Structures are given as C-alpha cells and as structure tokens.
Amino acid sequence: MTADESAPASGVDSASAYARDPDADPFDRGVAEALDDDDPLAAYRDQFSIPDDELYFDGNSLGLQSTAAVESLDRVTEEWRELAIRGWEDGDPDWFHFAEHLADRVAPLVGAAPSEVTVANSTTTNVHTLIGTFLDTLPGTPGGPEPSAEAPAVLVDDLDFPTDHYAIRAQFRQRGIDPDEKLRTVASRDGRTIHPADVEAALDAHDDVGIVFLPSVLYRSGQLFDLERITAAAHEHDALAGFDLAHSVGVVPHDLAAHDVDFAVWCSYKYLNAGPGAVAGLYVADRHHGTTPALAGWWGNDKETQFEMRQTFDPADGAGAWQIGTIPMLSAAPVEGAAETIGEAGIDRVRAKSVALTDYLIALVDALPAEFTVGTPRDPTERGGHVAIEHPEGYRLSEALRDRGVVVDFRPPNVVRVCPSPLYTRFVDVLAVAEELRDLAASGAYETYDPRDGGVT
Ligand SMILES: *Cc1c(COP(=O)(O)O)cnc(C)c1O
C-alpha cells in the first residue's frame, strides 16, 4: 500500500516508522525494542511525569502531567500572585483573551479555524448549550421557527457515554419535548460497536431527526466513527451533525470544517493531558455563527462591548459566543502547554504511533489464552486510541493488574480498557502489560480478588 493509494484522514498512512514483522512472535522482546528504537516520538516521554514503578495505561481517562502543562500553569499562578486583577490585561498572554489564545492552539487538532473553536466550560455543559442551541433552530421546537411542526428528534446510540444522554434529555424536557419519544437510539448489534449503516437506516426510517449526535470514539470498545460519512448522511436527511470528541481529541486528527460537521464538543483531560477537569472545548461551524446560544453568559459577549455591562447580550462573532462565565484560569492554563506539546509532536505522527501501539497490543492479545478477546475493531481506520480487552474475569484481572502497578480501568460487563497514550508509552510497556495478563491467567492469582461491587475504576 502506498501513501497515495490510501491516505485516510486518520493519518494511518504515515505509519511506516513502526513497521513490524507480522510473523515474528509479538512476545519476543526484540520486537518491542526495535519498535522503540525506531520511534520518532520516543523523546516525548521525558516531557511527562511517569508515576514511579507504574505502567500507566489510563490516558484515555486522565492523561499524565507534562512539563509544558505545568509551566503554563505555573506562569498563570505567578501572574495571579504578582498581578492579581491586572492579570486580565497584563498577563502574558492576557487572561481576558485567553480562550482565544487557546483556540489558536487547539483548532488545528480538530481541523477548524480558530474562530470556530473555543475553550470553555465542561464537556457536559457544552453538550447542554450546543444541543439546546441547535434544537432552538429547528422546526417543531416550542419557541423555535415553526413551533406547530412535529418536534425534532436527536439520534444517538445505545453505547454512548451516559452524560451525553442525560444532557440531551434535559434539553428536551426544558423545551416541553418528551425525551422518551424524541431521543432516538441506534442499537448496537453486538454490544460493542455501531454499524454506520444502522445510523443511515435510522435516518431513512424516521423523518423527524433534526440532529445526529454521536461520539467520535465509543468510550468502551474504542470504535472510531467515520465523521465525514455520518455528517453526509445527516445532511442528506436535513439533519445537523454534532459529535462528542472526548475520546479522540489529541490522539486522532480531525477535519471538522472540511467534513462539514455542524458542531462538536470535547474534553481536555484525556489525550490532551491538560489535567483533571481541565476546561473543555467546542466547535461551531462558521455558517452557524450568530445563532443564539442556549446558555448565554457574559463571557460569551463580544469582547469589545463586554465591559460596557449592558443588560442585553451581544454575542461574540464566532464560537466564543458559547462561553458562559469567567474562564477558570487555573484549569485553562495547562491546556496551553499541553496542546503545544501535541502540536509540536504533530497530530499525524501521534496518530501513527497510536495505531502502531494498539496494533501491537492486539497482536499480543491474540497470542494470549483464548479467554482473552479483542472488543475493538481491528481495522485501524475504525479504531481510536485504546483497546478493549474482554475476559470473563475482566474485573478481577483489572484489580490484580493495578496491584501490580499496571494502571488500567474496567468497564462493565467484561472490558479491561488499555490505553497506550502515544506521547509517553513505549512498546516495551505494552509488552509488559500483556506479560502481566499472561502471568495472571496462568497463575490464577486474580482469583483472590473479590468480585465487583461498584465504585470508580
Ligand atoms: C470523558 C467524557 C465526557 C466527560 O464529560 P465531563 O463533563 O468532562 O465530565 C463526556 N463525554 C464523553 C464521550 C466522554 O468520554
């Protein structure tokens, strides 16, 4: 396969640095060492704080701390100490325009113009404001352009991260629309993945769909959707296309503008490595600028008139209008350094390494006893940054792994999620996880752990 024959937007074509002999035993340490030796991103590991004596495979829940993120946070902390209120103007860069400063750094990661991106709020809040905003533009929404029409539906899938459904339901209820009727769910056939054809079939079957809202990557199985295909299908049915990119920003390149996506949200603390609860991001396509935000607030006002303190909202021209309140500087600051590190590494190179890491992990799982199976699509164009390893004893295995210093997480019913986050994970680390699993299965050591009874993993 040459680069021009197949150049998916996912950046998979630049994977040649990570060529691996498919016939070599993946458990041969030389295989992993050779991949690390040739890794053009190997040096980035030194820019992250790796917990001592741990193998960290949870970067899809909370990315590790980087030197650059701490530097930008330290700078703002110092500005706060020395400048206090003057930081809004005299910070460098000034805090008043800090969201715009961050948008310049994050926009290339999603393939959008900086004016189409803002860094604000939490992911869940951004689902609320954008779903609310776009419901209000659709016929059938009370108070909308054609209130007597049939109320619009939002098309989602039944494997989504739950917060998205909670927020969409709440937005329906606030408009007097019954969420049980209008939240339309595409069912998974296998409990792991969603067939894009089933999304298209749901659009064909129901002509009330006003918004298709799907994740880029399913949080459990790691399936990566084809955003261009889904957006095209939505538009053919006169619906808008919105995406939750929480599990892809920072590890999978996106082309939101070129793919005509209407809106998107994402978080900054997973593959973007900006720290726990770091300020989230959103994208609103240029053509929708000027639409009234559902959750208006003074921080979304036009910067020129914000401090005139008028009683009427004068929204900013671009995506900045969807900011709500004062930017939380201490959880926005690390986004600067974190995004710069990814920008410098190059999102296409990050993706190429991510694909190579997950590909290697899948080869290792295939060589484990048969109770271990891979729940993630094998086609790299359909795979995000983590691998779902399924095992009937997944919960007890994940607990045993943690006690051995291997940080993974468990998702019911039987999935151990293993995320080799590309900027700080080596191929020898991936090998070490598979060796631990092999050892636990052979010794039965996980059997001493209690079965699952809730809690955060
Ligand atoms: C992690 C994640 C979120 C998190 O939302 P918060 O508001 O940051 O808690 C939302 N959606 C998806 C798909 C996620 O993976």
The ligand as an ORCA input file, in Angstrom:
! r2SCAN-3c Opt
* xyz 0 1
  C     -14.997     11.773     29.352
  C     -16.224     12.048     28.586
  C     -17.075     13.092     28.959
  C     -16.793     13.857     30.222
  O     -17.632     14.913     30.443
  P     -17.309     15.902     31.649
  O     -18.318     16.958     31.526
  O     -15.893     16.360     31.476
  O     -17.415     15.151     32.922
  C     -18.175     13.361     28.173
  N     -18.439     12.625     27.068
  C     -17.636     11.601     26.686
  C     -17.945     10.817     25.463
  C     -16.523     11.281     27.443
  O     -15.731     10.271     27.085
*
